[in-house]
Structures are given as structure tokens and as C-alpha cells.
Amino acid sequence: MAKVTDRKLVVGLDIGTSKISVAVGEITPEGKMSIVGVGNQPSRGMDKGGVNDLNLVIQSIQRAVNEAELMADCNISSIYLGISGKHISCQNENGMVPINDKEVVQEDVDNVIHTARSVPIAAERLMLHVLPQEYTIDCQDGIKSPIGMSGVRMEAKVHIVTCANDMAKNLVKCVERCDLKADQLIFSALASSYAVVTDDEKELGICVVDMGAGTMDLAVFTGGALRHTAVIPVAGNQVTSDIAKIFRTPLSHAEDIKVKYACALRQMVSMEESIEVPSVGGRPARSMSRHTLSEVVEPRYHELFELIQEELRECGLEDQIAAGYVFTGGTSKMEGVVEFAEEVFQMPVRIAKPLEVEGLKEYVNDPTYATVVGLLHYGLQAADNEESKKKSTETMTGMLSRLSAWFKGEF
């Protein structure tokens, strides 16, 4: 949390390939998330979710944090940090324990999850998340919350997300050099899902796709639980690169052209529209048809969608996402993306902005802020869990002290 005594603050930091975002959220008395500060800087020194120049990343983080501190009027000391990159991998595991008492208590749940997570993982891997999917008690399966139920033995299915230890260390190093503490590392697509997906969609089956500049992060939910996560190391920068090469224009101009004029579906663009394309080496700018630009962009988006489809086929979940796809991230904002994606997937597709935020929500009302706002929701949930654990500990301590006082009075 930030160093402010009377304010309950949560801070999220999303270090992307193209931009670094910081969001400061205040937990309201009603337990809602209110945005009080936002910082945004172009990202330098990052590539496909990995650090390739430590000093440049540190400078970019520092600028974004300063901006957010100024807006929120606070001093940020710790953050929830988003992580992505092709080094992220996942596995589904099972664990089983006998039920000690006649009915399941929290200790049994903790034990069964601990058993499930005790799978051997390579020394160079770091466990990011262990997320319960469902529980089985004796012969009854599909249980969401087993506490209070009777039985002899309990089994848990969990989804484990791991990352490369060195990649995580480099990100944490950047954050620590800015005098910040990383409370927890959270996989970016999981964070985004906290901000943009409804419980109904998770139950019905949904694929969250965070389309960034360097990577596309996937999180697939069915039956209310996370079933699969993946990172595809191809994304928006490939589209920019295609435009730069084919139109022979510098990368910075290619990015501007992509953002202002590109359309993912050529049939949505008229033949008459033309755009100015700057040339390299001081040559005069040329006039090009916007339709020609779409003809360059469309095949690349088709390839991106096919990679997503392939990933879902391989994990066997393609037929289980009845609610379709939710796209977030900067690369999803292009005109024609929804129409083209629906044509390729034959499924409903929507572009999502962060939900359930208060305060300065106009600052984050954009798909590019899904991850950083999701990190705040994750932090809010972590704070709630800590609060309830604290309360149960206090209740237990209170009972014990009352008992000992009674004993002292009796004898």
C-alpha cells in the first residue's frame, strides 16, 4: 500500500512493450475501487514482455510513478506488478487429502491446495499462481466451496501458472531500483480478466485476449474457473513493422498511420480515401489509398486470430467458450477488429474497457488500461482476504483469552 495512514490505497504497475501504466486506487468504505491517480509513459527498454535495457525501463517506470503520485497526492511505496512474456506457462494439477474432522474446515482446503501445488517444478521456474478450479468430496464432484461439507476425503483441481525466475527477477529489480516493493507478481491476462469479465461469462466459458504491442496474453475460463493461460509472442508491433516495410516509412510514422487510419477489414474502407505517408531519408511524402493500407493490415490480423484459435484447439477448449472472446489492449482498438474477429472465430467478440471502477474513471476508460485496473481489483481482493483472515484470528484470540480468564476465575 502507499505510505498514507488514513487512506487505503492499492497501486498497480503494468510494464508493457509499448507503454508503462501506473494506477492508484483508493478502497472506499463500501469496499469499491476508486481511481485517484494515473501515470502513463511510453515504454523503453522492453521487448515482448522481457527487459532488454534495465536503465531505460527504470527511467520509464520512475516517470510514470511520479505522474501518478502527483495526481493522487500520495507517496507510492509498494505495487502489484503485472508480468507477461513467452516464458509464462501453465499446468492443471490434482491434490488429495483425508478430511480430518467430520466436516471440511479452512485448514483442509489449505492442505489440499498445498498438496496439489507440491508438484516438482524446474529450479529456474517461479510459481506465480495456484488457482483452485473445483473440489471433489468422496464421489461428489464439481464443488465450488467445500467448507462445512461432510466426507472422508477431498480432492482439488488447481491451475498453476509459472514463469521464468530470471525474467521475474529482472522486472522486480527495475521496480526496486525505483524504491518500490513488488507486493505480488500477477500474470497480465489474469489481471485483465479481473477488470473486464463478468461472472456469467466465466461460468459460460470465455477467452480473454490481451492484445498488446509485443505479446498476446490469453486466459480461458469455463465453469467459473481459470482453465488455461498462454502467451503468444506476436502482436501489434508486427502490424506496425509490416506497414513500415511495405510503405517504406519510419517505424514511428508507421505506428501513427496504424493508429489513425488502419482498418482490420478491407471491405469497411472505401477506395476513394487517401492518406499521406511520410518517406525515409528526407524524401517527399506520398499519397496512398487507405484501402491499400487495409490490404496490408488484414492478413496480419488474420494470422493473429488464427494463432489464438490454434492455441485454443491445442488445449481442447475451443468448443467450451460459449460466451466467445473478450479483447483488451491497444492492438484490439483498431476499427474493424470486432467484425473481422467474429468472421474468423464464428463467435461473439467484444472489446472491453475496465468495469466496476469509480473516481477518475474517464482516465482509464480504454482497453489499454484493462491490465493496470485489473491489478487494482486483484489488490482489493487480496486486501479483503487479509482482512477476513485477521478477523478470524482476532475472534479466535478473543475466545482463547475469555476461556483463560474463565479458568483463572474458576480456580
DOMARNU-829984 format. One record per residue (C-alpha): residue in one letter; chain; x, y, z. Coordinates in pm, whole numbers, plus 32768, in hexadecimal, padded with zeros to 4 digits. Layout:
<pts>
(pt A; A; (X; Y; Z)) ...
</pts>
This chain:
<pts>
(pt M; A; (8000; 8000; 8000)) (pt A; A; (806B; 816A; 7FDF)) (pt K; A; (8100; 8222; 8109)) (pt V; A; (7FC3; 82D5; 8174)) (pt T; A; (7F2F; 8288; 82C7)) (pt D; A; (7DC0; 82DC; 829C)) (pt R; A; (7D95; 826D; 8131)) (pt K; A; (7D79; 8105; 80C2)) (pt L; A; (7E38; 810E; 7F79)) (pt V; A; (7E8B; 7FFD; 7E7F)) (pt V; A; (7F83; 803C; 7D62)) (pt G; A; (7FA2; 7F77; 7C1E)) (pt L; A; (80C9; 7F85; 7B2E)) (pt D; A; (80B1; 7EF8; 79CE)) (pt I; A; (81FF; 7EF2; 7915)) (pt G; A; (81A2; 7EB7; 77AA)) (pt T; A; (826E; 7EAB; 766A)) (pt S; A; (81EC; 7FFB; 75F1)) (pt K; A; (8175; 80AD; 772C)) (pt I; A; (8196; 80AA; 78A6)) (pt S; A; (805C; 80F2; 796F)) (pt V; A; (8033; 8135; 7AE0)) (pt A; A; (7EDE; 814F; 7B87)) (pt V; A; (7E99; 81B0; 7CEF)) (pt G; A; (7D4F; 8136; 7D7C)) (pt E; A; (7CB0; 8192; 7EC8)) (pt I; A; (7BD5; 808F; 7F76)) (pt T; A; (7A8F; 813F; 7FD1)) (pt P; A; (79D7; 80F5; 811A)) (pt E; A; (78E1; 8024; 8048)) (pt G; A; (7A04; 7F4C; 7FD2)) (pt K; A; (7A04; 7FD4; 7E6C)) (pt M; A; (7B31; 8042; 7D9E)) (pt S; A; (7B51; 81B7; 7D5B)) (pt I; A; (7C60; 8230; 7C6A)) (pt V; A; (7D1B; 8358; 7D03)) (pt G; A; (7E53; 8368; 7C2A)) (pt V; A; (7EDB; 82F0; 7ADC)) (pt G; A; (8036; 82FF; 7A42)) (pt N; A; (8085; 82A5; 78DB)) (pt Q; A; (81D3; 82A6; 7824)) (pt P; A; (8258; 8213; 76DD)) (pt S; A; (8316; 80D5; 7731)) (pt R; A; (8485; 80C6; 76D5)) (pt G; A; (856C; 7F9D; 7709)) (pt M; A; (845C; 7E90; 76F8)) (pt D; A; (8425; 7D86; 75EE)) (pt K; A; (8310; 7C7E; 75E9)) (pt G; A; (82DA; 7C98; 7760)) (pt G; A; (844F; 7C78; 77B4)) (pt V; A; (854D; 7D7E; 7827)) (pt N; A; (8660; 7DC3; 772B)) (pt D; A; (86E5; 7F0B; 77BB)) (pt L; A; (86CE; 7F2C; 7935)) (pt N; A; (871D; 80A2; 794C)) (pt L; A; (8621; 810C; 7843)) (pt V; A; (850D; 8041; 78EE)) (pt I; A; (8564; 80D7; 7A44)) (pt Q; A; (854F; 8239; 79B5)) (pt S; A; (83FD; 81F4; 7911)) (pt I; A; (8370; 8159; 7A53)) (pt Q; A; (83EC; 827F; 7B24)) (pt R; A; (8343; 837D; 7A3E)) (pt A; A; (81F8; 82C0; 7A40)) (pt V; A; (8202; 8298; 7BBD)) (pt N; A; (8251; 840B; 7BF1)) (pt E; A; (812A; 8467; 7B13)) (pt A; A; (803D; 8384; 7BD9)) (pt E; A; (80C1; 8402; 7D2A)) (pt L; A; (8088; 8569; 7CC1)) (pt M; A; (7F23; 8524; 7C53)) (pt A; A; (7EC8; 844F; 7D83)) (pt D; A; (7F87; 852D; 7E79)) (pt C; A; (802E; 8404; 7F1F)) (pt N; A; (817E; 835C; 7F46)) (pt I; A; (8182; 8207; 7E9C)) (pt S; A; (8254; 8101; 7F50)) (pt S; A; (81CC; 7FB2; 7ED6)) (pt I; A; (8116; 7F33; 7DA3)) (pt Y; A; (806B; 7E07; 7D06)) (pt L; A; (8138; 7DB6; 7BD0)) (pt G; A; (80B7; 7D22; 7A89)) (pt I; A; (8196; 7C26; 79D4)) (pt S; A; (8187; 7B96; 7874)) (pt G; A; (826B; 7AF6; 7771)) (pt K; A; (828D; 79B1; 76B5)) (pt H; A; (8338; 7915; 77E6)) (pt I; A; (81E3; 78FE; 7897)) (pt S; A; (8157; 779C; 789E)) (pt C; A; (803A; 76E8; 794C)) (pt Q; A; (7FD3; 758E; 79C5)) (pt N; A; (7EA0; 74F4; 7A6B)) (pt E; A; (7EE6; 741A; 7B9B)) (pt N; A; (7E26; 734D; 7C9F)) (pt G; A; (7E56; 7320; 7E14)) (pt M; A; (7DAA; 723E; 7F11)) (pt V; A; (7D97; 723B; 8090)) (pt P; A; (7CCB; 7184; 8199)) (pt I; A; (7BCB; 7260; 824C)) (pt N; A; (7C43; 7277; 83B6)) (pt D; A; (7AFD; 72D2; 845D)) (pt K; A; (799B; 7269; 8406)) (pt E; A; (7978; 739B; 8329)) (pt V; A; (7A61; 746B; 824C)) (pt V; A; (7B08; 7596; 82F2)) (pt Q; A; (7BED; 76A1; 825C)) (pt E; A; (7D21; 75DC; 82CC)) (pt D; A; (7CB5; 74B3; 81F3)) (pt V; A; (7C8B; 7599; 80C6)) (pt D; A; (7DE5; 7630; 8101)) (pt N; A; (7E79; 74D1; 8122)) (pt V; A; (7DE0; 744B; 7FE1)) (pt I; A; (7E55; 757C; 7F1A)) (pt H; A; (7FB0; 7555; 7FB4)) (pt T; A; (7FB2; 73E7; 7F44)) (pt A; A; (7F49; 7447; 7DE2)) (pt R; A; (8055; 7553; 7DC8)) (pt S; A; (8168; 7469; 7E48)) (pt V; A; (81B6; 73F3; 7CE7)) (pt P; A; (8326; 7404; 7C8A)) (pt I; A; (8372; 7536; 7BB4)) (pt A; A; (84C4; 7587; 7B1B)) (pt A; A; (85B5; 7655; 7BEE)) (pt E; A; (85B5; 776F; 7AED)) (pt R; A; (8436; 7791; 7B01)) (pt L; A; (8370; 7864; 7BF7)) (pt M; A; (820A; 7812; 7C5E)) (pt L; A; (8130; 7945; 7C24)) (pt H; A; (7FD0; 78C5; 7C6A)) (pt V; A; (7F26; 7790; 7CF5)) (pt L; A; (7DB5; 77BF; 7CAA)) (pt P; A; (7CB1; 76BE; 7D20)) (pt Q; A; (7BC2; 764A; 7C0E)) (pt E; A; (7ADB; 755C; 7CCC)) (pt Y; A; (7AD5; 7460; 7DE7)) (pt T; A; (7A5D; 72F7; 7E04)) (pt I; A; (79E9; 7266; 7F51)) (pt D; A; (79D4; 70E8; 7F44)) (pt C; A; (7902; 70AF; 7E0A)) (pt Q; A; (7867; 720A; 7DEA)) (pt D; A; (7926; 72E1; 7CF2)) (pt G; A; (790B; 7444; 7C6A)) (pt I; A; (78FC; 74E2; 7DC7)) (pt K; A; (7953; 7657; 7DC6)) (pt S; A; (7963; 7693; 7F3F)) (pt P; A; (799C; 755A; 8014)) (pt I; A; (79A8; 75FB; 8170)) (pt G; A; (78A5; 7562; 825B)) (pt M; A; (7865; 742F; 8183)) (pt S; A; (7888; 72CF; 820F)) (pt G; A; (7963; 71BD; 8180)) (pt V; A; (7A91; 70DD; 81A7)) (pt R; A; (7B81; 715B; 809E)) (pt M; A; (7B99; 7292; 7FC8)) (pt E; A; (7C3B; 72CE; 7E78)) (pt A; A; (7C8C; 741F; 7DD9)) (pt K; A; (7CD3; 747D; 7C71)) (pt V; A; (7DB2; 75AF; 7C4F)) (pt H; A; (7E3F; 7683; 7B35)) (pt I; A; (7FB0; 76D9; 7B64)) (pt V; A; (8053; 77FB; 7AAA)) (pt T; A; (81D1; 780A; 7AA8)) (pt C; A; (82D1; 78F7; 7A12)) (pt A; A; (844A; 7900; 79DC)) (pt N; A; (84F5; 7965; 7B1F)) (pt D; A; (85F7; 7A44; 7A73)) (pt M; A; (84F0; 7B04; 79AC)) (pt A; A; (842D; 7B47; 7AED)) (pt K; A; (856C; 7BAD; 7BA5)) (pt N; A; (85C1; 7CAE; 7A96)) (pt L; A; (8467; 7D4D; 7AAE)) (pt V; A; (8475; 7D55; 7C2A)) (pt K; A; (85D6; 7DE8; 7C18)) (pt C; A; (8553; 7F09; 7B41)) (pt V; A; (843F; 7F4C; 7C3C)) (pt E; A; (8528; 7F3A; 7D6B)) (pt R; A; (861D; 802D; 7CC7)) (pt C; A; (84FA; 8125; 7CCA)) (pt D; A; (84E0; 80F2; 7E46)) (pt L; A; (83A1; 8029; 7E24)) (pt K; A; (8344; 7ED4; 7EB0)) (pt A; A; (828D; 7DD8; 7DD3)) (pt D; A; (817C; 7D47; 7EB7)) (pt Q; A; (812B; 7C3B; 7DB8)) (pt L; A; (8165; 7BDE; 7C4C)) (pt I; A; (8023; 7B9E; 7B8B)) (pt F; A; (8004; 7B0E; 7A2D)) (pt S; A; (7F82; 7C29; 794D)) (pt A; A; (7E5D; 7B6E; 78AB)) (pt L; A; (7DE4; 7AF9; 7A00)) (pt A; A; (7DF6; 7C62; 7A7D)) (pt S; A; (7D36; 7CDC; 7949)) (pt S; A; (7C25; 7BDA; 798A)) (pt Y; A; (7BE7; 7C76; 7AE3)) (pt A; A; (7B99; 7DC1; 7A36)) (pt V; A; (7AD2; 7D5A; 7902)) (pt V; A; (7A21; 7C0A; 7930)) (pt T; A; (78D6; 7BC8; 79E1)) (pt D; A; (788F; 7A95; 7AB9)) (pt D; A; (7786; 7A22; 79BD)) (pt E; A; (7888; 7A20; 78A6)) (pt K; A; (797E; 7959; 797C)) (pt E; A; (786F; 785A; 79C6)) (pt L; A; (7800; 7839; 785B)) (pt G; A; (7963; 782E; 77D1)) (pt I; A; (7A30; 7957; 7759)) (pt C; A; (7B87; 7999; 76C3)) (pt V; A; (7C2D; 7ADF; 7731)) (pt V; A; (7D2D; 7B59; 7633)) (pt D; A; (7E0E; 7C7A; 769A)) (pt M; A; (7E98; 7CF5; 754C)) (pt G; A; (7FC9; 7DC6; 759A)) (pt A; A; (80E9; 7E45; 74C7)) (pt G; A; (81DA; 7D24; 7505)) (pt T; A; (8100; 7C02; 757E)) (pt M; A; (7F9C; 7B7F; 7582)) (pt D; A; (7F41; 7AF7; 76DB)) (pt L; A; (7E2A; 79F6; 76F6)) (pt A; A; (7D59; 7985; 7820)) (pt V; A; (7C42; 7888; 77E7)) (pt F; A; (7B2B; 785E; 78E7)) (pt T; A; (7A1B; 7752; 78E9)) (pt G; A; (7937; 76E8; 7A05)) (pt G; A; (799F; 781E; 7AC9)) (pt A; A; (7B0F; 77B9; 7AE3)) (pt L; A; (7C51; 77FE; 7A25)) (pt R; A; (7CA4; 76D2; 7947)) (pt H; A; (7DBE; 7746; 7865)) (pt T; A; (7EB7; 7864; 7844)) (pt A; A; (7FAC; 78AD; 772A)) (pt V; A; (8081; 79BE; 7691)) (pt I; A; (80A7; 79DF; 7516)) (pt P; A; (81E3; 7AAB; 74CA)) (pt V; A; (8150; 7B53; 7394)) (pt A; A; (8073; 7C8A; 73A7)) (pt G; A; (8041; 7DF5; 733D)) (pt N; A; (81AF; 7E42; 72F6)) (pt Q; A; (81A3; 7D48; 71D5)) (pt V; A; (808D; 7E17; 7135)) (pt T; A; (815C; 7F56; 715E)) (pt S; A; (828D; 7EA7; 70CD)) (pt D; A; (81C5; 7E34; 6F9A)) (pt I; A; (814B; 7F98; 6F5A)) (pt A; A; (82AE; 8024; 6F7E)) (pt K; A; (8344; 7F27; 6E8B)) (pt I; A; (8236; 7F2D; 6D81)) (pt F; A; (8201; 80A7; 6D82)) (pt R; A; (8375; 80EE; 6DBE)) (pt T; A; (8331; 81DA; 6EDE)) (pt P; A; (83E3; 81FB; 7032)) (pt L; A; (8358; 8122; 714D)) (pt S; A; (82DE; 824E; 7218)) (pt H; A; (8213; 82CA; 70EC)) (pt A; A; (8198; 8169; 70A4)) (pt E; A; (810F; 815A; 720A)) (pt D; A; (805A; 82A8; 71DA)) (pt I; A; (7FC7; 8235; 708E)) (pt K; A; (7F53; 80EF; 7130)) (pt V; A; (7EAA; 81A2; 7252)) (pt K; A; (7E04; 82B4; 7181)) (pt Y; A; (7DA4; 8210; 7039)) (pt A; A; (7DC6; 8093; 703E)) (pt C; A; (7C99; 7FAD; 702C)) (pt A; A; (7CAA; 7E35; 7069)) (pt L; A; (7BA1; 7DE5; 6F63)) (pt R; A; (7BDB; 7E6C; 6E05)) (pt Q; A; (7A6B; 7E5F; 6D9C)) (pt M; A; (7A1D; 7F6B; 6EA3)) (pt V; A; (7AFD; 806A; 6DF2)) (pt S; A; (7A9D; 8129; 6CB8)) (pt M; A; (7B8A; 8131; 6B8C)) (pt E; A; (7B79; 82AD; 6B78)) (pt E; A; (7C18; 8301; 6CCB)) (pt S; A; (7D89; 835B; 6CBA)) (pt I; A; (7E94; 839F; 6DC4)) (pt E; A; (7FE6; 844C; 6DD2)) (pt V; A; (810A; 835D; 6E0E)) (pt P; A; (8255; 83FA; 6E7E)) (pt S; A; (8389; 836F; 6DCD)) (pt V; A; (84E3; 8319; 6E52)) (pt G; A; (8624; 83DC; 6E19)) (pt G; A; (857C; 8531; 6DEB)) (pt R; A; (84C2; 84CC; 6CAE)) (pt P; A; (8370; 8574; 6C77)) (pt A; A; (8237; 84D2; 6D0D)) (pt R; A; (815C; 8402; 6C27)) (pt S; A; (7FE7; 83E0; 6C0C)) (pt M; A; (7F5E; 827D; 6C38)) (pt S; A; (7E08; 81DE; 6C35)) (pt R; A; (7D7C; 8183; 6D8D)) (pt H; A; (7CF3; 8046; 6CEC)) (pt T; A; (7E58; 7FDC; 6C95)) (pt L; A; (7EB5; 800C; 6E04)) (pt S; A; (7D99; 7F21; 6E67)) (pt E; A; (7E17; 7E20; 6D6D)) (pt V; A; (7F64; 7E1F; 6E2D)) (pt V; A; (7EC7; 7E14; 6F88)) (pt E; A; (7DB5; 7D0F; 6F4C)) (pt P; A; (7E96; 7BDE; 6F08)) (pt R; A; (7F62; 7C26; 7044)) (pt Y; A; (7E28; 7C3A; 711E)) (pt H; A; (7DAC; 7AFB; 707A)) (pt E; A; (7EF2; 7A54; 70E3)) (pt L; A; (7ECF; 7AD7; 7249)) (pt F; A; (7D6C; 7A4E; 7263)) (pt E; A; (7DDA; 78FE; 71D6)) (pt L; A; (7EEE; 78E6; 72DC)) (pt I; A; (7DE9; 791F; 73ED)) (pt Q; A; (7D06; 7817; 7350)) (pt E; A; (7E26; 7720; 7339)) (pt E; A; (7E7E; 7751; 74A9)) (pt L; A; (7D17; 7707; 7510)) (pt R; A; (7D06; 75D4; 742F)) (pt E; A; (7E46; 7549; 74C4)) (pt C; A; (7DC5; 7569; 762A)) (pt G; A; (7C75; 74D3; 75C3)) (pt L; A; (7BA2; 75F9; 7639)) (pt E; A; (7B30; 768D; 74EC)) (pt D; A; (79D3; 75F7; 7506)) (pt Q; A; (79A5; 7656; 7673)) (pt I; A; (79A8; 77D3; 765A)) (pt A; A; (7838; 7814; 761A)) (pt A; A; (7855; 7985; 767D)) (pt G; A; (7961; 79B8; 7571)) (pt Y; A; (7A89; 7AA5; 758A)) (pt V; A; (7AD9; 7BE2; 764A)) (pt F; A; (7BEE; 7CB5; 75B0)) (pt T; A; (7CB3; 7DBC; 7671)) (pt G; A; (7DFC; 7E72; 7637)) (pt G; A; (7E66; 7F78; 753A)) (pt T; A; (7E72; 7E91; 7409)) (pt S; A; (7D02; 7E3A; 7437)) (pt K; A; (7C95; 7FA5; 740B)) (pt M; A; (7CB8; 7FAF; 7290)) (pt E; A; (7B81; 7FE8; 71BF)) (pt G; A; (7AF4; 7EA4; 7131)) (pt V; A; (7B95; 7DBD; 7235)) (pt V; A; (7A48; 7D45; 72CA)) (pt E; A; (79A7; 7D07; 7176)) (pt F; A; (7AD9; 7C51; 70EF)) (pt A; A; (7B0B; 7B82; 722D)) (pt E; A; (799C; 7B15; 722C)) (pt E; A; (79C5; 7AAE; 70C0)) (pt V; A; (7AFD; 79DC; 7111)) (pt F; A; (7A8C; 7944; 725D)) (pt Q; A; (791A; 7923; 720A)) (pt M; A; (78E1; 798F; 7372)) (pt P; A; (7870; 7ACB; 7428)) (pt V; A; (7991; 7BC0; 7464)) (pt R; A; (7997; 7D00; 752F)) (pt I; A; (7AA1; 7E06; 7576)) (pt A; A; (7AA8; 7E45; 76EC)) (pt K; A; (7AF4; 7F73; 77BF)) (pt P; A; (7B24; 7F53; 793B)) (pt L; A; (79DE; 7F18; 79FB)) (pt E; A; (797C; 7F6A; 7B61)) (pt V; A; (7A5D; 8093; 7BA5)) (pt E; A; (7A08; 81DF; 7C44)) (pt G; A; (7ABF; 832A; 7C6A)) (pt L; A; (7B8D; 83A0; 7B3F)) (pt K; A; (7B02; 8290; 7A5E)) (pt E; A; (7B17; 8366; 7922)) (pt Y; A; (7C93; 8346; 793D)) (pt V; A; (7C86; 81CA; 7926)) (pt N; A; (7B54; 81A0; 7846)) (pt D; A; (7C1E; 80F5; 7736)) (pt P; A; (7C81; 7F8B; 76E0)) (pt T; A; (7DF3; 7FE3; 7712)) (pt Y; A; (7DB3; 8011; 7888)) (pt A; A; (7D0E; 7EBC; 78BF)) (pt T; A; (7E47; 7E1D; 7958)) (pt V; A; (7EA3; 7F38; 7A44)) (pt V; A; (7D3B; 7F5D; 7AC3)) (pt G; A; (7D28; 7DE1; 7AE4)) (pt L; A; (7E5E; 7DF0; 7BC3)) (pt L; A; (7D9E; 7EDF; 7CA8)) (pt H; A; (7C76; 7DEE; 7CB9)) (pt Y; A; (7D6A; 7CD4; 7D08)) (pt G; A; (7E00; 7DA9; 7E1F)) (pt L; A; (7CA4; 7DFC; 7EA2)) (pt Q; A; (7C51; 7C89; 7EB7)) (pt A; A; (7D9E; 7C3E; 7F62)) (pt A; A; (7D54; 7D54; 8061)) (pt D; A; (7BF8; 7CBE; 80A0)) (pt N; A; (7C8C; 7B62; 80D7)) (pt E; A; (7D8E; 7BEF; 81C9)) (pt E; A; (7C7D; 7CAB; 8285)) (pt S; A; (7BA4; 7B73; 82AD)) (pt K; A; (7CD2; 7AA1; 831E)) (pt K; A; (7D28; 7BB0; 841B)) (pt K; A; (7BC3; 7BB2; 849D)) (pt S; A; (7BB8; 7A37; 84C5)) (pt T; A; (7D0A; 7A41; 857D)) (pt E; A; (7C89; 7B58; 865F)) (pt T; A; (7B4A; 7A92; 86A8)) (pt M; A; (7C18; 795E; 8700)) (pt T; A; (7D03; 7A2A; 87DF)) (pt G; A; (7BD6; 7ACD; 8889)) (pt M; A; (7B37; 797A; 88D1)) (pt L; A; (7C7C; 78EF; 895F)) (pt S; A; (7CB1; 7A1D; 8A42)) (pt R; A; (7B49; 7A04; 8ABE)) (pt L; A; (7B7D; 788F; 8B04)) (pt S; A; (7CC2; 78CB; 8BC2)) (pt A; A; (7C1C; 79E3; 8C89)) (pt W; A; (7AFE; 78F6; 8CE1)) (pt F; A; (7BF6; 77E8; 8D4F)) (pt K; A; (7CB4; 78E5; 8E24)) (pt G; A; (7B6C; 7951; 8EC5)) (pt E; A; (7B00; 77E9; 8F0A)) (pt F; A; (7C42; 776F; 8FA7)) 
</pts>
